[in-house]
Amino acid sequence: MRHPKSILITGASSGIGEALARHYAAPLVTLFLAGRNSERLSDVAAVCEEAGASVSRIVLDVTDPAGMSNWISQSDRQVPLDIIIANAGISGGTSGGVEPAHQTRRIFDVNLDGVLNTVLPGFDVMSQREHGQIAIVSSLAGFLPLPSAPAYGASKAAVRHFGEAFRISASQRGVAVSVICPGFVHSRMTDTNPFPMPFIMTGEKAARIIAKGLQKNRARIAFPWPLYLGIWLLGGMCPPALLRALLRRLPAKPAASDDNGL
């Protein structure tokens, strides 16, 4: 969508969510920002207001379906939403062992249910006027069965499949849907990763790529392209036995942490 004037972002207190809020902040733009860390969210809102944007912020857990539905409806009544970005998420690894059950369930609660709690009420309000765009943040990690982060990769694969399928039916109601699949982006989460992160980029650069893709209404916004191409080839063309052997060599990922600014 070109020149959106009303943008709602979950997970806006850090990472990609914060970078997108900063990117879109400008005079005559209204931002609705949600996160769980009040102090960081206030800091982001202050920066966006300095850029001229009107900002409404709320401390809210995306796993609360009633709370999310009420917030989205109220925001849309205040200023009809042009773009909704379902960005909030958490990440977690096995630390070299088996992923704990509580971590597995929490990751799916946030990364899958949290997305649905954003997308579905968002679609309801947008489809009534047959106008709007929804962006779902997945990950390049969703293209491979990563033994170091099984729940994270699976949850990101699930929202990618959902989003790309939902795009087809949503378009019949005038609502565009795009799925964002980033690689490594500088954040509090990546700062703790004890392994090399190829093609890692700043949040600002990621936000520019995402905004450009949304402007062009791309179905899938995957980047950086060299990493995306490598993962796509590895997952699609590598024999399963060889793929498993290669994935076993990947370094262990730390236990659960905030991902996209929950």
Secondary structure, DSSP 8 states (H G I E B T S, - for coil): --S-SEEEESSTTSHHHHHHHHHH--TT-EEEEEES-HHHHHHHHHHHHHTT-EEEEEE--TT-HHHHHHHHHHHHHHS--SEEEE---EE---TTS---HHHHHHHHIIIIIHHHHHHHHHHHHHHHHT--EEEEE--GGGGS--TTSHHHHHHHHHHHHHHHHHHHHHGGGT-EEEEEEE--B-STTGGG--S--TT-B-HHHHHHHHHHHHHTT-SEEEESHHHHHHHHHHHHHS-HHHHHHHHHTS----S-EE-S--
